[in-house]
């Protein structure tokens, strides 16, 4: 596809593209090489090369805004678009979005080839997969006292990894963390979570995806409420593909200073759910999104802002209001040109 060598500006965020085994190589975008960078020994497929090259042309702006979609979400679930891929993907594109977070109970319920075709047809990319439906429907969780339940939960998450692999997406572990009552004791809960994450993190390396361990507020979770808790937990382990997944609604409950908390976590944050304090579209409530976006800029966050919001009074209206408000904030923080590229 590309002849010769090509040059790129390497940022810290490119480490995720380049992997761990590296050798010195000269890349250039012109006939004259400028500097050497570390390049992985693996041979990139065309899709990955195209995406890296596109990022270079766009000024290496990785952060994007994604909308949520689901085949079978309940009426009160914080999902915007509901329906089959053929129905909802064109609407997402028409409403101005280029990325989607799918909420799936089990990836074995979908046709992955059809998913890929519909994504390509509508110029969308899959950024992440929400997995909470498996806990709500089958009570699958990674902390359960029952080893068979933990095994089934890991297998379910593995299938999601296979689905997200072509897009290097994030697999969210939120409700599938389980609760203390699912394990025999708080101590067993922590041990089971650690054991499961060890397995899942190795799987994530194998499939080239990431795990976003969601920090949920103390009303909805028994473990790791605040960002500082997540930092401590990750620093106690040597996970390669597991990061902190934050949610502005949960942060609004347990964080006294959202911006400071985000800056403290820095590169440990690998995914974000964004909604106002009432779980409606950004701008509907009182969260200071300017502070949050500024903090994300300060830490050079390069992941996704996924809109996990209620679809009331009407789904597409909520999607458009979200995009309009976020673009306004992003342009203020990043400048007009960069803000419009993100959203």
C-alpha positions in Angstrom: 0.0 0.0 0.0 2.8 2.4 1.0 6.2 2.4 -0.8 9.4 3.1 1.0 9.4 4.4 4.5 7.2 7.1 5.9 7.7 9.6 8.7 5.5 10.2 11.7 5.6 12.4 14.8 5.6 10.0 17.7 3.7 10.8 20.8 3.3 8.8 23.9 0.0 7.6 22.7 1.6 5.8 19.8 3.0 3.2 22.2 -0.3 1.4 22.0 0.2 1.1 18.3 3.8 0.0 18.4 3.7 -2.7 21.0 6.5 -3.8 23.2 9.1 -5.6 21.0 10.8 -2.7 19.1 13.7 -1.9 16.8 15.1 1.3 15.5 13.6 2.3 12.1 13.4 5.6 10.2 9.9 6.7 9.2 9.4 9.6 6.9 6.6 11.5 5.2 9.0 13.0 2.7 12.1 12.0 0.8 14.4 13.3 3.6 14.3 11.3 6.9 14.1 13.5 10.0 14.5 11.2 13.0 14.4 7.6 14.2 11.6 6.0 16.2 11.0 2.7 17.8 8.9 0.4 15.6 7.4 -2.9 16.4 8.7 -6.0 14.7 5.2 -7.2 13.8 3.9 -6.6 10.3 0.9 -4.3 10.5 -2.2 -5.1 8.5 -3.5 -2.5 6.0 -6.3 -1.4 8.3 -3.8 -0.5 11.1 -1.4 1.2 8.7 -4.3 3.2 7.2 -5.5 4.3 10.7 -2.0 5.3 11.8 -1.4 7.3 8.6 -4.9 8.9 8.9 -4.1 10.0 12.4 -0.8 11.5 11.2 -2.6 13.5 8.5 -5.2 14.7 11.1 -2.6 15.9 13.5 -2.7 12.8 15.7 -6.0 13.6 17.4 -7.1 10.2 18.7 -9.9 11.3 21.1 -13.4 10.7 19.7 -17.0 11.0 20.8 -19.0 7.7 20.4 -22.7 7.1 20.7 -24.2 4.0 22.4 -26.3 1.4 20.6 -27.9 -1.9 21.5 -30.0 -4.6 20.0 -32.1 -5.3 23.1 -31.6 -2.5 25.6 -34.4 -2.0 28.2 -36.5 1.1 28.1 -34.8 2.8 31.0 -31.2 1.7 30.0 -28.9 4.7 29.3 -28.5 3.8 25.6 -29.3 6.2 22.7 -30.0 4.0 19.7 -31.9 0.7 19.8 -32.4 -1.8 17.0 -30.5 -3.9 14.5 -27.3 -2.6 12.9 -28.9 -1.9 9.6 -31.4 0.4 11.3 -29.3 2.3 13.8 -25.9 2.7 12.1 -27.2 5.0 9.3 -29.0 7.2 12.0 -25.7 7.5 13.9 -23.9 8.6 10.8 -26.7 11.1 9.8 -26.6 12.5 13.3 -22.9 13.3 12.8 -21.1 10.5 14.7 -18.2 8.4 13.5 -17.9 6.0 16.4 -20.1 3.6 18.3 -20.0 1.8 21.6 -22.2 -1.3 21.4 -23.8 -2.8 24.5 -24.1 -6.6 24.0 -25.1 -9.4 26.3 -23.1 -12.0 24.4 -21.2 -11.5 21.2 -22.2 -15.0 20.1 -25.7 -13.4 19.5 -24.4 -11.3 16.6 -23.0 -11.9 13.1 -19.5 -10.3 13.3 -19.2 -10.2 9.5 -22.4 -8.3 9.2 -21.4 -6.0 12.0 -18.1 -5.2 10.2 -19.9 -4.6 6.9 -22.4 -2.3 8.4 -19.7 -0.3 10.2 -17.8 0.1 7.0 -20.9 1.0 5.0 -21.7 3.8 7.4 -18.1 5.0 8.0 -18.2 4.0 11.7 -15.7 2.5 14.0 -16.4 0.3 17.0 -14.7 1.9 20.0 -16.0 -0.2 22.9 -18.4 -2.9 24.1 -20.6 -2.5 27.2 -21.1 -5.9 28.9 -23.5 -5.2 31.8 -26.4 -7.1 30.1 -24.7 -10.4 30.9 -24.9 -9.6 34.6 -28.4 -8.4 34.5 -29.6 -11.4 32.4 -27.5 -14.3 33.6 -25.8 -12.9 36.7 -22.4 -13.5 35.1 -19.6 -11.8 37.0 -15.9 -12.2 37.6 -16.0 -12.3 41.4 -18.6 -15.0 42.0 -18.2 -17.7 44.7 -19.2 -20.2 42.0 -16.2 -21.0 39.9 -18.5 -22.0 37.0 -20.1 -18.6 36.9 -16.7 -16.9 36.9 -15.6 -19.3 34.0 -18.7 -18.4 32.0 -18.2 -14.7 32.7 -14.6 -14.9 31.4 -15.7 -16.8 28.3 -18.4 -14.2 27.6 -15.8 -11.4 27.9 -13.5 -13.4 25.6 -16.1 -13.5 22.9 -16.5 -9.7 23.2 -12.7 -9.4 22.8 -13.0 -11.4 19.5 -15.7 -9.0 18.3 -13.6 -5.9 19.3 -10.3 -7.2 18.1 -10.3 -5.8 14.5 -11.0 -2.3 16.0 -8.6 -2.6 19.0 -11.6 -1.7 21.2 -12.2 -1.5 24.9 -14.1 -4.2 26.8 -15.9 -2.6 29.7 -16.1 -4.5 33.0 -18.7 -2.6 35.0 -21.6 -4.6 36.4 -19.8 -7.8 35.6 -17.4 -7.0 38.4 -20.1 -8.4 40.7 -20.9 -7.4 44.3 -19.6 -8.6 47.6 -22.8 -10.7 48.0 -21.8 -12.6 44.9 -18.7 -13.9 46.7 -18.4 -15.5 50.1 -16.8 -12.5 51.6 -15.1 -9.1 50.7 -11.7 -10.8 50.8 -12.9 -13.6 48.4 -14.4 -10.9 46.1 -11.1 -9.2 45.8 -9.1 -12.4 45.3 -11.5 -13.6 42.6 -11.5 -10.2 40.8 -7.7 -10.3 40.8 -7.5 -13.9 39.6 -10.1 -13.2 36.8 -8.3 -10.0 35.7 -5.0 -11.8 35.4 -6.6 -14.2 32.9 -8.5 -11.5 31.1 -5.5 -9.2 30.8 -3.5 -11.9 29.1 -6.5 -12.5 26.8 -6.6 -8.8 26.0 -3.0 -8.9 25.0 -3.7 -11.9 22.7 -6.6 -10.2 20.9 -5.1 -6.7 20.8 -7.9 -5.1 22.8 -8.1 -3.2 26.2 -10.1 -3.7 29.4 -11.7 -0.8 31.0 -12.4 -1.5 34.7 -15.2 0.8 35.5 -15.2 2.8 38.8 -18.8 3.0 39.9 -20.2 5.0 42.8 -20.6 3.5 46.3 -24.4 3.0 45.8 -23.8 0.7 42.8 -20.5 -0.9 43.7 -18.7 -2.4 46.7 -15.2 -2.0 45.4 -13.1 0.9 44.0 -15.4 3.9 44.0 -13.0 6.8 43.5 -10.2 7.3 41.0 -7.6 7.2 43.7 -8.8 3.7 44.5 -8.4 2.7 40.9 -4.9 4.1 40.8 -3.8 2.3 43.9 -5.3 -1.0 42.6 -3.6 -0.8 39.2 -0.3 0.2 40.7 -0.4 -2.9 42.9 -0.7 -5.1 39.7 1.2 -5.5 36.5 -1.6 -5.5 34.0 -0.6 -4.7 30.4 -4.0 -4.0 28.9 -6.2 -3.0 31.8 -7.0 0.6 32.6 -9.4 2.8 34.5 -12.8 3.4 33.0 -14.4 6.5 34.5 -18.0 7.8 34.2 -19.0 11.4 34.9 -22.2 10.3 36.7 -20.3 8.1 39.1 -17.6 10.7 39.6 -20.3 13.3 40.4 -21.2 11.2 43.5 -17.8 10.3 44.9 -15.2 12.8 43.5 -14.9 16.2 45.2 -12.7 17.6 42.4 -13.2 15.8 39.0 -10.4 17.7 37.2 -7.8 17.0 39.9 -8.8 13.3 40.0 -8.5 12.9 36.2 -5.1 14.6 36.2 -3.9 12.3 39.0 -4.9 9.2 37.1 -3.3 10.4 33.8 -2.6 7.7 31.4 -4.2 5.0 33.5 -7.6 6.2 32.2 -8.5 4.3 29.0 -12.2 4.9 28.6 -14.9 7.4 29.6 -18.6 7.4 29.8 -20.0 10.9 29.6 -23.4 12.1 30.7 -24.7 14.9 32.9 -25.3 14.4 36.6 -28.9 13.2 36.0 -27.7 10.7 33.3 -29.3 12.9 30.6 -27.3 14.5 27.7 -24.4 16.7 28.6 -25.6 20.3 29.2 -28.9 19.1 30.7 -27.6 19.2 34.3 -24.9 20.9 36.4 -21.6 19.0 35.7 -18.8 21.3 34.7 -17.7 19.6 31.4 -15.3 22.4 30.6 -13.2 21.4 33.7 -13.4 17.7 32.6 -12.4 18.3 29.0 -9.5 20.6 30.1 -8.2 17.9 32.4 -8.4 15.4 29.6 -6.4 17.7 27.4 -3.9 18.2 30.2 -3.3 14.4 30.4 -3.3 14.0 26.6 -6.2 11.6 26.8 -6.5 9.9 23.4 -9.5 7.5 24.0 -13.2 7.7 23.6 -16.0 9.8 25.2 -18.9 7.5 25.0 -22.4 8.9 25.5 -24.1 6.7 28.1 -27.2 8.7 28.4 -31.0 8.3 28.7 -32.7 8.5 25.3 -35.5 10.8 26.6 -37.5 12.6 25.4 -36.3 11.3 22.0 -33.2 9.3 21.1 -31.9 11.3 18.1 -32.7 14.6 19.7 -30.6 13.6 22.7 -27.7 12.5 20.4 -27.7 15.7 18.5 -27.9 17.9 21.7 -25.0 15.9 23.1 -22.9 16.5 20.0 -23.8 20.1 19.8 -22.9 20.8 23.4 -19.7 18.8 23.4 -18.5 20.3 20.2 -18.9 23.8 21.8 -16.9 22.7 24.9 -14.2 20.9 22.8 -13.8 24.0 20.5 -13.3 26.2 23.6 -10.7 23.9 25.1 -8.9 22.6 22.0 -9.6 25.3 19.5 -12.1 25.3 16.7 -10.3 23.1 14.2 -9.2 20.4 16.6 -12.5 20.5 18.5 -14.5 19.8 15.3 -12.2 16.8 14.4 -12.9 15.2 17.8 -16.7 15.7 17.5 
